[in-house]
Amino acid sequence: MNITLNGAPLQTEIQDLARFLNSLFSETRVAVAINGSFVPRAQFEHTQIHEGDELEVLSPMQGG
């Protein structure tokens, strides 16, 4: 299926959000929005990704 991740096209067969994130990011503390809607971390395992979805994934940064 074709999705957009942080503005870039990506092809994946993983539909489960939690599995998708684990396959791409070593940092588990991320904020996620799908099609502009925030997805709470408690919902990652219950959220499905669909063809054409636009995902924004942000990880916390430290600095000053």
Secondary structure in CASP SS format (residue, H / E / C, confidence):
PFRMAT SS
TARGET T0000
AUTHOR 0000-0000-0000
METHOD secondary structure of the structure
MODEL  1
M C 1.00
N E 1.00
I E 1.00
T E 1.00
L E 1.00
N C 1.00
G C 1.00
A E 1.00
P E 1.00
L E 1.00
Q E 1.00
T C 1.00
E C 1.00
I C 1.00
Q C 1.00
D E 1.00
L H 1.00
A H 1.00
R H 1.00
F H 1.00
L H 1.00
N H 1.00
S H 1.00
L H 1.00
F C 1.00
S C 1.00
E C 1.00
T C 1.00
R C 1.00
V C 1.00
A E 1.00
V E 1.00
A E 1.00
I E 1.00
N C 1.00
G C 1.00
S E 1.00
F E 1.00
V E 1.00
P C 1.00
R H 1.00
A H 1.00
Q H 1.00
F H 1.00
E H 1.00
H H 1.00
T C 1.00
Q E 1.00
I C 1.00
H C 1.00
E C 1.00
G C 1.00
D C 1.00
E E 1.00
L E 1.00
E E 1.00
V E 1.00
L E 1.00
S C 1.00
P C 1.00
M C 1.00
Q C 1.00
G C 1.00
G C 1.00
END
